[in-house]
Amino acid sequence: ILNVEQSPQSLHVQEGDSTNFTCSFPSSNFYALHWYRWETAKSPEALFVMTLNGDEKKKGRISATLNTKEGYSYLYIKGSQPEDSATYLCAPFLGGAGSYQLTFGKGTKLSVIP
Amino acid sequence: DTGVSQNPRHKITKRGQNVTFRCDPISEHNRLYWYRQTLGQGPEFLTYFQNEAQLEKSRLLSDRFSAERPKGSFSTLEIQRTEQGDSAMYLCASSQLAGGNTDTQYFGPGTRLTVL
């Protein structure tokens, strides 16, 4: 069983606050890490695909970093807005050659209070 | 809209009945995936197709579950003799064969199954 941990499980922040969450994963057999945002009643939306140690990706107010040696990724949201309220899921590729399954964490549920 | 679509969005059934879900991927995508999400968990991989070939199956996919992608386009997931433990959100995703493990999987909105 491949263990992908996300923390915190949930958090509430005020509009305008910046926040960050963590995804930790086994560092062996690492190929890539995907971040998704999943709003209620919608499809999970792809945010980033990260592959290299030290990678940093940015999309608007959201950014992510990757440390493959120690097996973690951080997701940052700057100046949170109510529309950022969603569950954020990380999913590393850990299955090895020929496997294309994503192994998801349980997610971090973010609620932004106006 | 050219995203991944799934039907039905909700399904309520009685224990022991069979159910079938459909997934229509993004048209040029040749890879299609099924995942299941139960309460409090992240999505868990069930199976994966490349064109019409089913190339990978999870141990979660018991013999009551069968998935097909007959012409390499849409896919169906059938659950026979449903059990209450099958209640979950069933998600479909598709991707285009390009970089392998870095290919983005694009998800549909899911089918929520409730087994009474």
Interface residues (C-beta under 8 A of the other chain):
Chain A: V4 Q6 Y31 A32 H34 Y36 A41 K42 S43 P44 E45 A46 V49 T51 L89 A91 F93 G98 S99 Y100 Q101 L102 T103 F104 G105 K106 G107
Chain B: G3 V4 R31 Y33 Y35 G40 Q41 G42 P43 E44 F45 Y48 L55 E56 S58 L91 S95 G100 N101 T102 D103 T104 Q105 Y106 F107 G108 P109 G110
